[in-house]
């Protein structure tokens, strides 16, 4: 027996996640589908370069108004 041995411990969060996964076995597949829907996209490189070239530089203080013509 090791002097560093500790009794097996699982946190409440780990227990909750394990219970959730066992009660809903399709949960991980749904997570992958959701990620594919929102994040895993093909990038149009030409459009991205065009958008970067069309960007207008922002002024240092955006709330400062331009002096009037008066």
N, C-alpha and C positions, 0 to 999 in steps of 0.2 A: 504494500500500500504506500502510495506516495504521500509525502508530507504536504504537498500542494493540492491533493485531491479534495474536491468539494462535492457536496451532494448535487445531483442533477437539478438544475433550476431553469425554468422557462418563465419569462416575464408574462404579464397579463396581455400585453400587445401581441406577443408571439402566439400565445394560446388563442387569442381572438382570431388572428389571421389563419391559423391552422384549422380552427373550427369553421370559419367562413369558407375556406377552400374545400373542406370535406363536405360541407352542406351544399355547396354550389361548385361542382367539379368543372363546369364550363366557364367559370369566371375568368380564368387566364386567357382562354381563347377569345372571349369578348373584349378583354383588355387589348389584345393584339389587333383585333379588328378595329377598335376605336382609335388606336394609334395610327394604323394604316389610313384610316379615314381622314384624320386631322394633320398628321405630321409627315408621313412617308410619301412625299410628293416628288414628282419629276420636276426639275427646275429648267425653265426655258432660259438658257444662258444669254441669248441675244436680247430678249426682253429685259433681263436683269441689267445688262450693260447699258441698254438704252435708258432705263429708268435712272441709273446712276449718273449718266451724262446729263439728264434733264433736271437733276436736283438743283434747287436754288439755295445758295448759301444762306444760313440763318444769321441774323444780326446778333451781336453779343447780348444785347438786352432787348428782348422781343416786345416788351411793353412800352418802350420808349416811342413816342409819336414823332413823326417827322415835323420839323418846323413849318408852319403855315406860310403861304406866299405873302402875307401881310407885313 
